[in-house]
Every structure is written in structure tokens, then in C-alpha cells.
Amino acid sequence: MNAPAAGAPGAQGAAPAPHVFTSYQKFVIAMLAFLQFSIVLDFMIMSPLGAILMPALHISTRQFGFAVSAYALSAGISGILAAGFADKFDRKKLLMFFYVGFILGTFLCGIAPAYWFLMGARVVTGIFGGVIGSISMAIIADLFPMQVRGRVMGSVQAAFSASQVLGLPLGLWLGNHMGWHSPFLMIVGVSVAVAVFIGIKLQPITEHLAVQTTRNPFAHLLKTVSQGRYLQAFMATTFLATGGFMLMPFASAFSVNNLKIDLDHIPIVYFASGIASFIAGPLLGKLSDKLGKYNLFCIGSGFTILMVLIYCNLGVTPLGWVIVINILLFTSIMARMISSQALASAVPDLADRGAFMAVNNSVAQFAGGISAGVAGLIVVQVEGQPLQHFNILGVVVSCATVTTVALMYPIHKMVQAKMAKGGPGMGIGPGAPAQGAPAGAKA
């Protein structure tokens, strides 16, 4: 039996009961948060390690950008290949398969002797790790109604901050004192513990199998990528992914070489902004449910543009101001992430949910991988000198942010219309699960 999906109206036409998460739902949220912690940490650790990796492996900014892109591009290809099968298996089994592969890829990163071995290891990690986010999103959409998905997304995205608060400072300390391999081995240790916990405690998630058709995987994929309303979401995701992938890979190198922040102080910057984001995540999630997902997305986008333009044009800056600017930047980005993911989760039909999430995640990875590669071409560094043309990245990211706001509007209207009709997984109307009843029960 699937987990209860609380928070929907207790009876058709009745006012929604105050939502209280069941103990199992709390476990699912915590499990997905720990999962997100390990996946995000694996990707994010490449950014602060850039200042260590580039001189250690004697590679250029262009080569480092390609190392970041290797994960994203392989994740994108894997997601497309997996999309046709994503709705044909128990989501727990699918999750465990890809998570074990992710752990293997991260282990290979932890023993990589040279740049090209590291590139191959990042490809393996991306093939498996890149699909996990889409499976997690499908699980959230399966088990939680739309009215509380902002809260759920906010709690899960708090792991993004936790990876900064706990993982990145520890990873950087290990990298500085024990070599750049050690942070990857640390992630392997955390991930193995998470995998054991998921295998023991997570129940099968099979409600979507009841509405499956006899379409083969290729036909299922083709149907998913050919629907106009899904294509609108994929286009928005393309521009949404541009910003983070362009700025993040070079953040530590920019801080060290341009802002003149000592390498030993970089963990302090990540720690402070992570603490702030960890606190802000659940609050932003609740705010998105109260104000509306799209409204919060617009507010977050406006602040993101402002902070990106300030950040990318900084020169030598005191540590305190760098911390403040990073806190504001990360908080605005988190507002966009939480609200956009909650909106995207309501776009697909139940029968297409896994495939949609896989393709959407692949689109994000492709866009991010290309963006990281392009950023590596734009940013130039003469050894020992500040990074040049970083301000150009700020303009590109700001333009992409404005475009995303426009692209998200029709998706917002689409979700509003869908919620008005009600249906499975929306948390309202005849198809919504009753509070305290098993997912799949009718209100």
C-alpha cells in the first residue's frame, strides 16, 4: 500500500481540513531530503573544489567547465533513455537502482588518478545520479496534494542548504588537508547509509501502475515529448537551468581570484549562506502555498536579477559583504527553485508523471551542461590573474531569468485550470485522496 496523501478535502465539496503530515509522510520528506543532500553535494562539491582541482590537475577553466558539463550532459542523456520506462516500475525499485549506480560513480571520482579518468567518472555519476531527482519529484507528486507541495519542496530543498552548511565546508576542509579525492569518498560514505535506510523503510510506490497502458517505452516517451503543454514546461526548464550552471562552477575561483577571499575562508561563505537558506527553505515553501507558486517565482526572480548583477560586477570585497550578498543571492534562487518545482509537479497526468519528470530533468541537465561549457568559454583566466568577463555571465543569467518569468506564466495558468477541474494528485475534486486514507482512495 502506498503512503497516505493527507491534506486533501475530506469529502467532495467540503472545506479542506487543516493539513497534518502523517508519520510516514514525514519519513518520506526526510528520506528525500537526505537523498537530495547527497546528490546535490556531489554536484556542488565540484564548484568549491575548482580552486584546488585546476592547479592540482594542471587544467584550464575550459577543461574544468567541461568536467562539470560531463555530469550534466550524461545525466540528460540518461534521463531521456529512462523516460520511457519511468512509469512502468515501482518507483522505489527504480530509485534504488539508480542510487546504487550513483554511489559507484562517486566512488570512481574518489579514486581518479588523472583528469580524463575523472571525466569518465563524472559521466558514470551523471548517468545514474541525473535520474534520481526526477524520481524524487514523481514520488512527491504521487504522495502529496498540490496545496502542500510548496511545503514539501521547501523541506526537501532545505537539503540543498544543508549540503552547504555541513557538506561543503567539511568537503573543502578535507580537500584542503587530505586531497581533492577525499570529499568524494565522504559522499560515498553518506550515500551508502542513505541507501540502506531507503531499502529498509520506504514502501513500494505503485499507484501509477494502475493507470498504465500497453504502450511500449518508445511510444510512451514519444507521447510525452510531443504534448504541447509538456513542451511549454520543458522550454521554461531550459532557461531556468541556465543561471545556476553558469555561475556555480566558477564561484570559488571568482571569490579567490577576483574578490580576494582567502581559500580558507571560502567554507565560511558557504556555511553562512547555507544556514540562511536552510532556515529560509521551509518558510519559502509555506509562502509559496500561501501567496501562490507563480507569485513567489516572480518575486524571487526579481531579487535574483538584482543580486546576480551586483555579484558579477564585484571587485575586491570584504568577507562580510561577500557573505551578505551570497545569502541574498542563494535565498532568491531558492525561492525560484521551490516555486517552479511545485508548479512543474502539477503539469503531467498521473500516467505520464515519471516520464515527464525524467524528460524535464534531462532538459535541465542538457541546458545546464551546455551553459557550464559556454561559461567556461566566456570566462578567461591568465594563471595567477583575476577571472575576466565574469560580468558578461551576469548579463546572460539576468536575460535568461526574465525569459523564464514569461515562459512560466502560461504554465501557471495551465495549473490553475487543472486545479479548478480537480483530479488525481491535485488534492482537490473527485480524484483527490481523502486525508488519512491510502493514496488512490476516493474522497
HUKARA-V831394 format. One record per residue. RES is the residue in one letter. SS is DSSP state (a for helix, b for strand, c for the rest). Layout:
res->RES ss->SS
res->RES ss->SS
This chain:
res->M ss->c
res->N ss->c
res->A ss->c
res->P ss->b
res->A ss->c
res->A ss->c
res->G ss->c
res->A ss->c
res->P ss->c
res->G ss->c
res->A ss->c
res->Q ss->c
res->G ss->c
res->A ss->c
res->A ss->c
res->P ss->c
res->A ss->c
res->P ss->c
res->H ss->c
res->V ss->c
res->F ss->c
res->T ss->c
res->S ss->a
res->Y ss->a
res->Q ss->a
res->K ss->a
res->F ss->a
res->V ss->a
res->I ss->a
res->A ss->a
res->M ss->a
res->L ss->a
res->A ss->a
res->F ss->a
res->L ss->a
res->Q ss->a
res->F ss->a
res->S ss->a
res->I ss->a
res->V ss->a
res->L ss->a
res->D ss->a
res->F ss->a
res->M ss->a
res->I ss->a
res->M ss->a
res->S ss->a
res->P ss->a
res->L ss->c
res->G ss->a
res->A ss->a
res->I ss->a
res->L ss->a
res->M ss->a
res->P ss->a
res->A ss->a
res->L ss->a
res->H ss->c
res->I ss->c
res->S ss->c
res->T ss->a
res->R ss->a
res->Q ss->a
res->F ss->a
res->G ss->a
res->F ss->a
res->A ss->a
res->V ss->a
res->S ss->a
res->A ss->a
res->Y ss->a
res->A ss->a
res->L ss->a
res->S ss->a
res->A ss->a
res->G ss->a
res->I ss->a
res->S ss->a
res->G ss->a
res->I ss->a
res->L ss->a
res->A ss->a
res->A ss->a
res->G ss->c
res->F ss->c
res->A ss->c
res->D ss->c
res->K ss->c
res->F ss->c
res->D ss->c
res->R ss->a
res->K ss->a
res->K ss->a
res->L ss->a
res->L ss->a
res->M ss->a
res->F ss->a
res->F ss->a
res->Y ss->a
res->V ss->a
res->G ss->a
res->F ss->a
res->I ss->a
res->L ss->a
res->G ss->a
res->T ss->a
res->F ss->a
res->L ss->a
res->C ss->a
res->G ss->a
res->I ss->c
res->A ss->c
res->P ss->c
res->A ss->c
res->Y ss->a
res->W ss->a
res->F ss->a
res->L ss->a
res->M ss->a
res->G ss->a
res->A ss->a
res->R ss->a
res->V ss->a
res->V ss->a
res->T ss->a
res->G ss->a
res->I ss->a
res->F ss->a
res->G ss->a
res->G ss->a
res->V ss->a
res->I ss->a
res->G ss->a
res->S ss->a
res->I ss->a
res->S ss->a
res->M ss->a
res->A ss->a
res->I ss->a
res->I ss->a
res->A ss->a
res->D ss->a
res->L ss->a
res->F ss->c
res->P ss->c
res->M ss->a
res->Q ss->a
res->V ss->a
res->R ss->a
res->G ss->a
res->R ss->a
res->V ss->a
res->M ss->a
res->G ss->a
res->S ss->a
res->V ss->a
res->Q ss->a
res->A ss->a
res->A ss->a
res->F ss->a
res->S ss->a
res->A ss->a
res->S ss->a
res->Q ss->a
res->V ss->a
res->L ss->a
res->G ss->a
res->L ss->a
res->P ss->a
res->L ss->a
res->G ss->a
res->L ss->a
res->W ss->a
res->L ss->a
res->G ss->a
res->N ss->a
res->H ss->a
res->M ss->a
res->G ss->c
res->W ss->c
res->H ss->c
res->S ss->a
res->P ss->a
res->F ss->a
res->L ss->a
res->M ss->a
res->I ss->a
res->V ss->a
res->G ss->a
res->V ss->a
res->S ss->a
res->V ss->a
res->A ss->a
res->V ss->a
res->A ss->a
res->V ss->a
res->F ss->a
res->I ss->a
res->G ss->a
res->I ss->a
res->K ss->a
res->L ss->c
res->Q ss->c
res->P ss->c
res->I ss->c
res->T ss->c
res->E ss->a
res->H ss->a
res->L ss->a
res->A ss->a
res->V ss->a
res->Q ss->c
res->T ss->c
res->T ss->c
res->R ss->c
res->N ss->c
res->P ss->a
res->F ss->a
res->A ss->a
res->H ss->a
res->L ss->a
res->L ss->a
res->K ss->a
res->T ss->a
res->V ss->a
res->S ss->a
res->Q ss->c
res->G ss->a
res->R ss->a
res->Y ss->a
res->L ss->a
res->Q ss->a
res->A ss->a
res->F ss->a
res->M ss->a
res->A ss->a
res->T ss->a
res->T ss->a
res->F ss->a
res->L ss->a
res->A ss->a
res->T ss->a
res->G ss->a
res->G ss->a
res->F ss->a
res->M ss->a
res->L ss->a
res->M ss->a
res->P ss->a
res->F ss->a
res->A ss->a
res->S ss->a
res->A ss->a
res->F ss->a
res->S ss->a
res->V ss->a
res->N ss->a
res->N ss->c
res->L ss->c
res->K ss->c
res->I ss->c
res->D ss->c
res->L ss->a
res->D ss->a
res->H ss->a
res->I ss->a
res->P ss->a
res->I ss->a
res->V ss->a
res->Y ss->a
res->F ss->a
res->A ss->a
res->S ss->a
res->G ss->a
res->I ss->a
res->A ss->a
res->S ss->a
res->F ss->a
res->I ss->a
res->A ss->a
res->G ss->a
res->P ss->a
res->L ss->a
res->L ss->a
res->G ss->a
res->K ss->a
res->L ss->a
res->S ss->a
res->D ss->a
res->K ss->a
res->L ss->a
res->G ss->c
res->K ss->a
res->Y ss->a
res->N ss->a
res->L ss->a
res->F ss->a
res->C ss->a
res->I ss->a
res->G ss->a
res->S ss->a
res->G ss->a
res->F ss->a
res->T ss->a
res->I ss->a
res->L ss->a
res->M ss->a
res->V ss->a
res->L ss->a
res->I ss->a
res->Y ss->a
res->C ss->a
res->N ss->c
res->L ss->c
res->G ss->c
res->V ss->c
res->T ss->c
res->P ss->c
res->L ss->a
res->G ss->a
res->W ss->a
res->V ss->a
res->I ss->a
res->V ss->a
res->I ss->a
res->N ss->a
res->I ss->a
res->L ss->a
res->L ss->a
res->F ss->a
res->T ss->a
res->S ss->a
res->I ss->a
res->M ss->a
res->A ss->a
res->R ss->a
res->M ss->a
res->I ss->a
res->S ss->a
res->S ss->a
res->Q ss->a
res->A ss->a
res->L ss->a
res->A ss->a
res->S ss->a
res->A ss->c
res->V ss->c
res->P ss->c
res->D ss->c
res->L ss->a
res->A ss->a
res->D ss->a
res->R ss->a
res->G ss->a
res->A ss->a
res->F ss->a
res->M ss->a
res->A ss->a
res->V ss->a
res->N ss->a
res->N ss->a
res->S ss->a
res->V ss->a
res->A ss->a
res->Q ss->a
res->F ss->a
res->A ss->a
res->G ss->a
res->G ss->a
res->I ss->a
res->S ss->a
res->A ss->a
res->G ss->a
res->V ss->a
res->A ss->a
res->G ss->a
res->L ss->a
res->I ss->a
res->V ss->c
res->V ss->b
res->Q ss->c
res->V ss->c
res->E ss->c
res->G ss->c
res->Q ss->c
res->P ss->c
res->L ss->c
res->Q ss->b
res->H ss->c
res->F ss->a
res->N ss->a
res->I ss->a
res->L ss->a
res->G ss->a
res->V ss->a
res->V ss->a
res->V ss->a
res->S ss->a
res->C ss->a
res->A ss->a
res->T ss->a
res->V ss->a
res->T ss->a
res->T ss->a
res->V ss->a
res->A ss->a
res->L ss->a
res->M ss->a
res->Y ss->a
res->P ss->a
res->I ss->a
res->H ss->a
res->K ss->a
res->M ss->a
res->V ss->a
res->Q ss->a
res->A ss->a
res->K ss->a
res->M ss->a
res->A ss->a
res->K ss->a
res->G ss->c
res->G ss->c
res->P ss->c
res->G ss->c
res->M ss->c
res->G ss->c
res->I ss->c
res->G ss->c
res->P ss->c
res->G ss->c
res->A ss->c
res->P ss->c
res->A ss->c
res->Q ss->c
res->G ss->c
res->A ss->c
res->P ss->b
res->A ss->c
res->G ss->c
res->A ss->c
res->K ss->c
res->A ss->c
